[in-house]
Amino acid sequence: MFAKRGISVRRENLTRGSAFRVKSGNCSFNGKDIIFVDKRLATTQQVSFLVDCLVETKLVLDEAELLYLPPSARTLLESSIKAAA
């Protein structure tokens, strides 16, 4: 869904140190949008983060794309959209 819209999603072990911690997030680099997801997070947290990204970027999903989401992610997306409205 993101790639179709020119947004790369990268799941990586994000760096942590004694004085800092890198968290999942999005950025633009050389004109390209990238979403970084810490793959050490629980799967449910990763999905929740990506659903939040869908809401924040205001991506409109068609019915076919919604079918690819797990039911729990669809429910989370729908409740996030209602809360944002």
N, C-alpha and C positions, 0 to 999 in steps of 0.2 A: 504494500500500500504506500509506504513512504518512497520506495525506490521509483515507483511509477510516477511520482511527483518530483523527482530529482533530489530526494533527501536520502542520504546514506545512513544506514544504521550499523554501528559497529559494537559488537559485544566483546569486551576486553577486561582483563584483570587490571583495574585502575589502581594506580600507585598510591600507596599509603606509607607514611613515615611517622616518626615520633612527634614532629611539629606540624604535620599537615595531613590532609586526607582529601583525595580527589573523589568527587561524587559524580554519578550519572548526570548527564546534561546535554544540551545542544549548543552548537556553535557554527559559525561560518568561517571557512578557511579557503582562501583563494577563490572566493565567490561561490563556493559550494557549501550547502547545508549538511551538517553531520550531527547525528545523535549518537552519543556514547552511552552504553549501558554496561554497568559493572556486572560481569557474568558471575561474580561470586555471590551476588544477591540471590535470594530464593526466587524460583521461577515466578511465583505469584507477584513478587515485588517488581521483577523485570516487566511483566505484563502490565501491572498497574502503572508503572512509570511510562511505558509506551502509550497506554490509553490516555494518560495525562498529556502527553505530547500531542496526541491526536486532537484533544480538546483545545490545547493552547495554540496550536498552529491553525485551528479552525478548518481542518481538512474535512471535506464533505465526502462521505463514503456512499457508494451506491449499494443497492441491495445485494449484488453478487459479492462485493467485498465484505459486507457484514456477515454473510454466511461463512466466510473463512475464519471469522473470529470464534474462539471458544465461547459457549454460552455465558460463562462467568465474565469474560471480557466485554461481551455485548451489553450485559447488564450494567457493568461498571461504566462503560462508555455512555450509555443512556442516562444513568444517574448523574454522571459528571456534566453532561450537556445540560440537563435540567437545572443543576446547581449553578452553572455558569450563566444561565439565562436570567 
